[in-house]
Amino acid sequence: MTDVAESKVTGIIKTLNVLEDDLDSLTGKVGDMKKQLNVKTLTEID
């Protein structure tokens, strides 16, 4: 593989890793929001 192709592949891999980290972060935040919503719902019901 040429250096240019390797550089492009490396760039794509780094970008995908950043996207994966962002998705993991969003997944965690959504989980927290669900917990908060459940607590609020239970509080409102009581």
Biopython code that builds the backbone (N, CA, C, O; Angstrom):
import numpy as np
from Bio.PDB.StructureBuilder import StructureBuilder

atoms = [
    (1, "MET", "N", (0.845, -1.177, 0.000)),
    (1, "MET", "CA", (0.000, 0.000, 0.000)),
    (1, "MET", "C", (0.892, 1.242, 0.000)),
    (1, "MET", "O", (1.940, 1.261, 0.645)),
    (2, "THR", "N", (0.479, 2.253, -0.709)),
    (2, "THR", "CA", (1.288, 3.464, -0.754)),
    (2, "THR", "C", (1.094, 4.264, 0.520)),
    (2, "THR", "O", (0.150, 4.043, 1.280)),
    (3, "ASP", "N", (2.009, 5.200, 0.736)),
    (3, "ASP", "CA", (1.923, 6.043, 1.929)),
    (3, "ASP", "C", (0.638, 6.858, 1.947)),
    (3, "ASP", "O", (0.035, 7.047, 3.004)),
    (4, "VAL", "N", (0.215, 7.342, 0.780)),
    (4, "VAL", "CA", (-1.011, 8.146, 0.706)),
    (4, "VAL", "C", (-2.214, 7.299, 1.097)),
    (4, "VAL", "O", (-3.068, 7.747, 1.862)),
    (5, "ALA", "N", (-2.287, 6.087, 0.580)),
    (5, "ALA", "CA", (-3.402, 5.197, 0.906)),
    (5, "ALA", "C", (-3.394, 4.846, 2.391)),
    (5, "ALA", "O", (-4.444, 4.825, 3.034)),
    (6, "GLU", "N", (-2.211, 4.570, 2.934)),
    (6, "GLU", "CA", (-2.107, 4.264, 4.362)),
    (6, "GLU", "C", (-2.545, 5.452, 5.190)),
    (6, "GLU", "O", (-3.222, 5.288, 6.205)),
    (7, "SER", "N", (-2.167, 6.645, 4.769)),
    (7, "SER", "CA", (-2.545, 7.855, 5.483)),
    (7, "SER", "C", (-4.060, 8.034, 5.484)),
    (7, "SER", "O", (-4.650, 8.397, 6.502)),
    (8, "LYS", "N", (-4.685, 7.776, 4.332)),
    (8, "LYS", "CA", (-6.141, 7.906, 4.242)),
    (8, "LYS", "C", (-6.834, 6.871, 5.118)),
    (8, "LYS", "O", (-7.808, 7.182, 5.803)),
    (9, "VAL", "N", (-6.336, 5.649, 5.096)),
    (9, "VAL", "CA", (-6.922, 4.593, 5.922)),
    (9, "VAL", "C", (-6.766, 4.935, 7.398)),
    (9, "VAL", "O", (-7.700, 4.765, 8.181)),
    (10, "THR", "N", (-5.599, 5.412, 7.773)),
    (10, "THR", "CA", (-5.362, 5.801, 9.160)),
    (10, "THR", "C", (-6.308, 6.921, 9.568)),
    (10, "THR", "O", (-6.855, 6.900, 10.671)),
    (11, "GLY", "N", (-6.503, 7.890, 8.695)),
    (11, "GLY", "CA", (-7.429, 8.989, 8.976)),
    (11, "GLY", "C", (-8.853, 8.496, 9.156)),
    (11, "GLY", "O", (-9.564, 8.949, 10.053)),
    (12, "ILE", "N", (-9.265, 7.578, 8.314)),
    (12, "ILE", "CA", (-10.619, 7.013, 8.417)),
    (12, "ILE", "C", (-10.780, 6.257, 9.732)),
    (12, "ILE", "O", (-11.804, 6.383, 10.403)),
    (13, "ILE", "N", (-9.775, 5.479, 10.095)),
    (13, "ILE", "CA", (-9.840, 4.710, 11.343)),
    (13, "ILE", "C", (-9.919, 5.649, 12.545)),
    (13, "ILE", "O", (-10.700, 5.410, 13.466)),
    (14, "LYS", "N", (-9.125, 6.702, 12.543)),
    (14, "LYS", "CA", (-9.162, 7.666, 13.650)),
    (14, "LYS", "C", (-10.530, 8.329, 13.741)),
    (14, "LYS", "O", (-11.066, 8.508, 14.835)),
    (15, "THR", "N", (-11.093, 8.692, 12.592)),
    (15, "THR", "CA", (-12.411, 9.322, 12.570)),
    (15, "THR", "C", (-13.476, 8.365, 13.087)),
    (15, "THR", "O", (-14.360, 8.767, 13.844)),
    (16, "LEU", "N", (-13.396, 7.107, 12.683)),
    (16, "LEU", "CA", (-14.352, 6.112, 13.168)),
    (16, "LEU", "C", (-14.224, 5.913, 14.677)),
    (16, "LEU", "O", (-15.229, 5.717, 15.361)),
    (17, "ASN", "N", (-13.011, 5.959, 15.197)),
    (17, "ASN", "CA", (-12.814, 5.835, 16.645)),
    (17, "ASN", "C", (-13.451, 7.000, 17.387)),
    (17, "ASN", "O", (-14.052, 6.814, 18.445)),
    (18, "VAL", "N", (-13.320, 8.202, 16.834)),
    (18, "VAL", "CA", (-13.945, 9.380, 17.447)),
    (18, "VAL", "C", (-15.463, 9.228, 17.426)),
    (18, "VAL", "O", (-16.131, 9.509, 18.421)),
    (19, "LEU", "N", (-16.002, 8.785, 16.302)),
    (19, "LEU", "CA", (-17.447, 8.572, 16.203)),
    (19, "LEU", "C", (-17.921, 7.515, 17.196)),
    (19, "LEU", "O", (-18.985, 7.655, 17.800)),
    (20, "GLU", "N", (-17.134, 6.466, 17.360)),
    (20, "GLU", "CA", (-17.494, 5.422, 18.318)),
    (20, "GLU", "C", (-17.531, 5.983, 19.737)),
    (20, "GLU", "O", (-18.438, 5.675, 20.509)),
    (21, "ASP", "N", (-16.544, 6.805, 20.074)),
    (21, "ASP", "CA", (-16.518, 7.430, 21.396)),
    (21, "ASP", "C", (-17.731, 8.334, 21.592)),
    (21, "ASP", "O", (-18.335, 8.345, 22.664)),
    (22, "ASP", "N", (-18.087, 9.095, 20.546)),
    (22, "ASP", "CA", (-19.258, 9.971, 20.622)),
    (22, "ASP", "C", (-20.535, 9.161, 20.832)),
    (22, "ASP", "O", (-21.395, 9.540, 21.628)),
    (23, "LEU", "N", (-20.650, 8.052, 20.119)),
    (23, "LEU", "CA", (-21.831, 7.192, 20.276)),
    (23, "LEU", "C", (-21.897, 6.597, 21.680)),
    (23, "LEU", "O", (-22.973, 6.521, 22.273)),
    (24, "ASP", "N", (-20.763, 6.181, 22.206)),
    (24, "ASP", "CA", (-20.732, 5.642, 23.567)),
    (24, "ASP", "C", (-21.172, 6.706, 24.566)),
    (24, "ASP", "O", (-21.924, 6.420, 25.498)),
    (25, "SER", "N", (-20.704, 7.925, 24.368)),
    (25, "SER", "CA", (-21.076, 9.031, 25.246)),
    (25, "SER", "C", (-22.575, 9.302, 25.172)),
    (25, "SER", "O", (-23.237, 9.473, 26.196)),
    (26, "LEU", "N", (-23.098, 9.339, 23.956)),
    (26, "LEU", "CA", (-24.531, 9.574, 23.782)),
    (26, "LEU", "C", (-25.358, 8.453, 24.392)),
    (26, "LEU", "O", (-26.403, 8.706, 24.992)),
    (27, "THR", "N", (-24.902, 7.231, 24.243)),
    (27, "THR", "CA", (-25.612, 6.091, 24.820)),
    (27, "THR", "C", (-25.679, 6.231, 26.341)),
    (27, "THR", "O", (-26.717, 5.969, 26.949)),
    (28, "GLY", "N", (-24.580, 6.640, 26.940)),
    (28, "GLY", "CA", (-24.556, 6.856, 28.385)),
    (28, "GLY", "C", (-25.492, 7.967, 28.811)),
    (28, "GLY", "O", (-26.193, 7.846, 29.815)),
    (29, "LYS", "N", (-25.505, 9.055, 28.046)),
    (29, "LYS", "CA", (-26.381, 10.179, 28.372)),
    (29, "LYS", "C", (-27.847, 9.803, 28.234)),
    (29, "LYS", "O", (-28.675, 10.215, 29.047)),
    (30, "VAL", "N", (-28.173, 9.022, 27.209)),
    (30, "VAL", "CA", (-29.556, 8.569, 27.024)),
    (30, "VAL", "C", (-29.967, 7.684, 28.201)),
    (30, "VAL", "O", (-31.089, 7.787, 28.696)),
    (31, "GLY", "N", (-29.071, 6.825, 28.641)),
    (31, "GLY", "CA", (-29.357, 5.980, 29.799)),
    (31, "GLY", "C", (-29.631, 6.815, 31.041)),
    (31, "GLY", "O", (-30.553, 6.520, 31.801)),
    (32, "ASP", "N", (-28.832, 7.856, 31.249)),
    (32, "ASP", "CA", (-29.042, 8.751, 32.390)),
    (32, "ASP", "C", (-30.381, 9.466, 32.280)),
    (32, "ASP", "O", (-31.096, 9.609, 33.272)),
    (33, "MET", "N", (-30.720, 9.913, 31.082)),
    (33, "MET", "CA", (-31.994, 10.605, 30.878)),
    (33, "MET", "C", (-33.174, 9.677, 31.156)),
    (33, "MET", "O", (-34.176, 10.103, 31.729)),
    (34, "LYS", "N", (-33.060, 8.415, 30.755)),
    (34, "LYS", "CA", (-34.126, 7.445, 31.024)),
    (34, "LYS", "C", (-34.316, 7.262, 32.525)),
    (34, "LYS", "O", (-35.445, 7.214, 33.015)),
    (35, "LYS", "N", (-33.199, 7.162, 33.254)),
    (35, "LYS", "CA", (-33.283, 7.010, 34.706)),
    (35, "LYS", "C", (-33.958, 8.225, 35.333)),
    (35, "LYS", "O", (-34.829, 8.080, 36.190)),
    (36, "GLN", "N", (-33.556, 9.428, 34.906)),
    (36, "GLN", "CA", (-34.151, 10.647, 35.444)),
    (36, "GLN", "C", (-35.639, 10.716, 35.135)),
    (36, "GLN", "O", (-36.437, 11.113, 35.985)),
    (37, "LEU", "N", (-36.008, 10.333, 33.929)),
    (37, "LEU", "CA", (-37.411, 10.355, 33.534)),
    (37, "LEU", "C", (-38.219, 9.351, 34.355)),
    (37, "LEU", "O", (-39.344, 9.642, 34.762)),
    (38, "ASN", "N", (-37.651, 8.184, 34.596)),
    (38, "ASN", "CA", (-38.342, 7.191, 35.424)),
    (38, "ASN", "C", (-38.545, 7.703, 36.841)),
    (38, "ASN", "O", (-39.622, 7.534, 37.412)),
    (39, "VAL", "N", (-37.520, 8.329, 37.414)),
    (39, "VAL", "CA", (-37.629, 8.873, 38.766)),
    (39, "VAL", "C", (-38.692, 9.961, 38.801)),
    (39, "VAL", "O", (-39.523, 9.988, 39.709)),
    (40, "LYS", "N", (-38.672, 10.848, 37.830)),
    (40, "LYS", "CA", (-39.655, 11.937, 37.787)),
    (40, "LYS", "C", (-41.065, 11.384, 37.623)),
    (40, "LYS", "O", (-42.004, 11.864, 38.259)),
    (41, "THR", "N", (-41.211, 10.378, 36.773)),
    (41, "THR", "CA", (-42.521, 9.763, 36.552)),
    (41, "THR", "C", (-43.043, 9.135, 37.840)),
    (41, "THR", "O", (-44.205, 9.317, 38.203)),
    (42, "LEU", "N", (-42.179, 8.399, 38.524)),
    (42, "LEU", "CA", (-42.597, 7.777, 39.782)),
    (42, "LEU", "C", (-42.951, 8.827, 40.828)),
    (42, "LEU", "O", (-43.889, 8.641, 41.603)),
    (43, "THR", "N", (-42.208, 9.925, 40.854)),
    (43, "THR", "CA", (-42.487, 11.008, 41.792)),
    (43, "THR", "C", (-43.841, 11.642, 41.486)),
    (43, "THR", "O", (-44.617, 11.925, 42.399)),
    (44, "GLU", "N", (-44.121, 11.863, 40.218)),
    (44, "GLU", "CA", (-45.393, 12.467, 39.816)),
    (44, "GLU", "C", (-46.565, 11.533, 40.113)),
    (44, "GLU", "O", (-47.647, 11.993, 40.478)),
    (45, "ILE", "N", (-46.357, 10.239, 39.958)),
    (45, "ILE", "CA", (-47.429, 9.274, 40.208)),
    (45, "ILE", "C", (-47.773, 9.245, 41.695)),
    (45, "ILE", "O", (-48.942, 9.164, 42.073)),
    (46, "ASP", "N", (-46.730, 9.312, 42.537)),
    (46, "ASP", "CA", (-46.955, 9.288, 43.993)),
    (46, "ASP", "C", (-47.599, 10.589, 44.386)),
    (46, "ASP", "O", (-47.886, 10.805, 45.563)),
]
sb = StructureBuilder()
sb.init_structure("model")
sb.init_model(0)
sb.init_chain("A")
sb.init_seg("    ")
for serial, (resi, resn, name, xyz) in enumerate(atoms, 1):
    if name == "N":
        sb.init_residue(resn, " ", resi, " ")
    sb.init_atom(name, np.array(xyz, "f"), 0.0, 1.0, " ", f" {name:<3s}", serial, name[0])
structure = sb.get_structure()
